[in-house]
């Protein structure tokens, strides 16, 4: 039996890095915030899970500065495992918690490319899961998706759920990762659910998506339709370089923890400095609901043969970066235009009666 436990999601201040060595400053700050957050949260039910939001290690300089992809891969992306995850592993051991976090990282087989990788560290310090982000925040985020290397990816990892939506079966439940923009595509949540996920990491989202409720709506929808917890901490105050003295709130707060029925069980709206969100995770209650509900344990009723019709025709092109390096934001906007045109040519979308200038 898994006893109920507290999950803590950090909203740390972060500094955009210019080289890999800058990451350690962010980790030092994460350690400070973690010690305080877990000390307070553990006054209730013991903390077993710590979630560190996307961007907390490296910031978003690659996106905000429209960085050259290859240069960022060589100068700023990390390896997993590596010194940075080793240090987070020491934090996990010190507090006897699982840590869910994210970093822009290189793959050992692709030296000039970097991916957006979510990972889970066990209380032993061991990395027990790596998830390579499937759906990025385009056109700003230029990390590579497994779909961009699709033929190579399935040749190496197989054409199965574990290859794209891995889940770690742990002593605190089955953990999975659905980062940021991934949560706006229902397929990513469903892929995790069909692979058994019970607690899902979903961080971070910027404004305006937090201020206009996109973040909350998608968190609660994915949690409800898949009957899993969503732990969704957002970034705190952001500084555009390691030596910046003026910060900016890019995230807009709205950190939350959502239960398997879509109810918010922990919330933190502030993001003007470093803070945290916490909430109770009850895996046994989730499993009971899945086993005993007649209606709201939705996955048992999926009409898979019919659902497959939705995806028979490809939409977004696979293998985009098998032989190319991702370009800059302006170049990618041409891809967006092509995709909109495709949807209109297939008469899925009707063209607007007039174009705004």
N, C-alpha and C positions, 0 to 999 in steps of 0.2 A: 504493500500500500504506500502511496505517495502522500505524505502529509501536506496540507496547504502551506504555501510559503509566499514570501514577499518578493516581487520583482521590482528592481530599481532601474529607472531609465535616466541617464545623465543628460543635462543640457549645459555642457561646459563651454567656457570661452575658448575660442580657437584662433590661431594665427596661420594664415596661408604661408606655406613653406616655399622656399626658393631652391632648396637642395635637401636631400634625404636627412642630413644631420639635424635639420631644424625640427624634425618630428619629435625628438626627445623632449624639447621644451613643452610641446603639447601633452606628451605623456606625463611629464611631471605635474602639470596642471590637472590632468585626469586623475592622477593618484590622490592629489589633495582633495578634489571635489568628491571622489569616491569614498574616501575615508569619512568625510563629514556626512554625506548622503546616507551611506549604509549604517553609520552610527545612529542617525535619527530614525531611519526606517525600521531598524531592528528593534526599536522600542516596542513595536507591535509584534507581528509574526516574523520569525527569523528570515533573513534575506538569503536566497539561494541563487538568484539570477541578477546579473548586472548587465545592462545594455548601454553601449557607448555609441552615440549617433554617427551616422555617415558624415564625414568631413572633420571629425574631431581630431584625427591624427595628422592630416595633411592640409586641411582647409579645402577650398575650391578654387585655388589659383589657376589650375589647368583650365577650368571652365570660364572663370571670370576674366582671365587674361588672354583667353584664346591661345593657349600655349601650343607650341609645336609638339605634336604627339610623340615623335621619336625622341626628342630631347627630354621630354618629361619622363618617358619610359626609362631612360638611362640615368637621369639626374635626381628624380623625385619618387618614382615608384619603388615599392619595397618587394622583398621576397617573403613568401609565407610557407614555412616558418622562417624567421629571421630575428635580428636583435630586437626589433620593435615588439613582435608578438611574444618573444621570450620575456620581455619586461612586463608585458600585460599578464603573462602566465604567472609571474611572481605575485602580481596583484591578486589573481584568482586563488593562488595557494594561500596567501596571507589571510583572505577572508572566507575561504572555503566556498567559493561561488563559481558558477558558470558565467563566462563572459561572452556576450555577443557583440561583435564590432565589425568594422569595415575599413578597407584601405584600397587605394589604387595600387595594383601590384602586377608584376610581370609573371608570365607563365614560363616554366623552364624550357619549353620548346619554341617560344616566340620572343626572341631577345629585343626586338624593336617595337613591340606592341605592349600596351598595358590594359588590364582589365579592371573592372570595379568588383572587388571580392568581399563578400560577407563571410565571416568565419566565427566559429564557436570554439572557445577554450574551456577545457574541463578544469575542475579544482586541482587536478594534478599538474596543471600547466600544459597539458597535451592538447594540440589542435585536433578536434574530433569532427569538424565539418568545414568545408570550403564551398561556397556558392558563387559562381561567376554570373554577375548581373545580366539578365536577359534583355530587359527593356530600360534604356537610358533616357535621361532628360534631354531630348533632342530639340534644337540643334546645338545646345550649349555643351552638353556632356559628350566628350569624344572618346570615351573608353570603348573597348571592343567587346561585343557580345558573342557568346558561343554561336549564335545564329549567323554572325558575320564570317564564321569559319566552319560552317555547318558540316560540310562533307568531311573535313578533317576531324571535327569534334566527334561525330558519331563513329568514325573509324577508330578513334582512340578510346572513347568512353562508352560507346554503344548508343542505340536509339531506344532509350528508356527513360522513365521518370527520374531515376537517380542521377542520370547524366546532366539534367537541366534543373531539377528541383530536389536536391539531396536533402535528406532528413537524418538527424542523429538521434538514435534511441538512447536516452540517458536516464539517470536515476531521478531526474526532476521532470520527465516527460519527453516526448519526441519534439525536437527543436528544428525549425527551418527558418529560412531567410527569404524575405520579399522586400527588397530595398526600395524606398522612395517611389520613383515613377512606376516601378513594377506593380505596386499596389493599385494603380489605376487601370490595369489590364486584368480582368477577372481570371484569365487563363493561368496567371502565375499563382494566385491563391488556390485555384482548383487543382493545379498540378501538385502543389505542396500537400493539399488535403488528401488527394488520391494516393499520395505516397506516405500518408499516415501522420502528417504534422499535427501537433497539439498546441504548441506555443511558437508564434511566428514573430520575428524581428522585422519591423517596418520603419526605417529611419533613413534620411531626414527629408523634409519638404520645405521649399522656400516660399516666401510670399511671392505672388498673391494667392497661392494655392492653400495656404493655411488661413488667411484672412477671409477668403470667400467660401470656406467650408469644404473644399474639395478633399483636404486631408482627412477631416473628421468623417465625412460621408463615406469615403473609400475604405477607411479603417473599419468602420462599423459594418459596412456591407460585406467586406471580405470575411470578417469575424463571424457574422451571422450566417452567411450562406455556406460556410465551410465548417462551422462549429469548432473554431479554434480561437485561442487567445491571440491578440495582437498587441505587442509591446512596441510603442511608437514614440520614442523620445526625439525631440527636435534639437537642433543646434542652438547654442546661446549666442552671446555677442561675438562678432566676427571682425578680425583685423586683417587688412589686405596684404600685410607683409610681416615678417618677423620683428621688424623694428618700428612698426606703426604705433602711433600714440592715440589715434582716433579710430574707434570701432563703429560697426554698423550692425543693426539687427536684420540679417538676411532671412532668418527663419520665421519670425512672427509668432514664435511660441507654439501653443496648442499641443504640447506633449500630452500623451494619453496612454492608458492601458485599457483595452477593450476585452470583455469576456466573450465566451463562446455563444452567447445569445445576442451579441451586438450592443451590450450595455457598457457604458464607460464606468470603470471601477477605480480609476485613478486619473487625475488631470492636473496639469500645471500650465496655465496660460502665459506666465511670464517668461521672457527670454532676454531681458535687458542686461542680464549678467549671468553668472553661473548658478544653476539650480538643479532640481531633479523632480521626477515624478515617481510615485510608487503605488503599487496595488497588489492585491492578493491573487495568487494563481491557485486554483483548486482543480487539479488534474482528475481526481476521482469523481468530482461532480460533473466534469465534462464527459468523462467516459460513461457515467451513469446516464446522462442525457442522451448521448449517442445510442446507447443500448436500449433505452426504454421509451423514448419519445415515439409517437406514432406519425407525426407530421414534420416537426422542425429539425429532425436529423436528415437533412435534405439529400445527402449523397447517395443514400440507399435507393432513391427513386430516379436517378439520372437515366434518361433514355439515350444511351450512348450511340446506338445505331443512327438515330435521327440527328443527334448533336454533331456527329462527324460531318454531316452535309454542310454545316456552317463554314468549315475550314477546307473544303475540297480544293478550292482554287487559291493558289498562293496570292498574297498581297504584297507584303514587304519582301524585297529580294534578299535571298540568302547569299552567303559566300562573298559579301562585299569586300572583305579585307583579306582574302586568301593571298592575293598578290599585290595589295596596295596598303599604304599607310593612311589612316584617317586624315582628312584635310582640316581646314579651319571652318568657322561657323558659316561664313558667307558661301563657301563651296557646298556645304551641306544643305543650305536652303534650296538649292536646285533639286535635291532629292525630295524634299518636302513637296515642292511644286509638282514633281512627277507623280508622287503618290496621290495627291489630291486630284490630279488629272485622271489617273487610273480609276479612282472611285467614281468620278463623274462619267467617264467613258463606259463603265460597266452599268451605268444607271442605278448605282447604289445610292449615290448622292445626286440631288438635283442642283444645277448651278443656281446661284443667287440671281435675282432679276437685275441687279446692278452691282458693280464692284466699288467698294469704298476706296477713295483716293489716297 
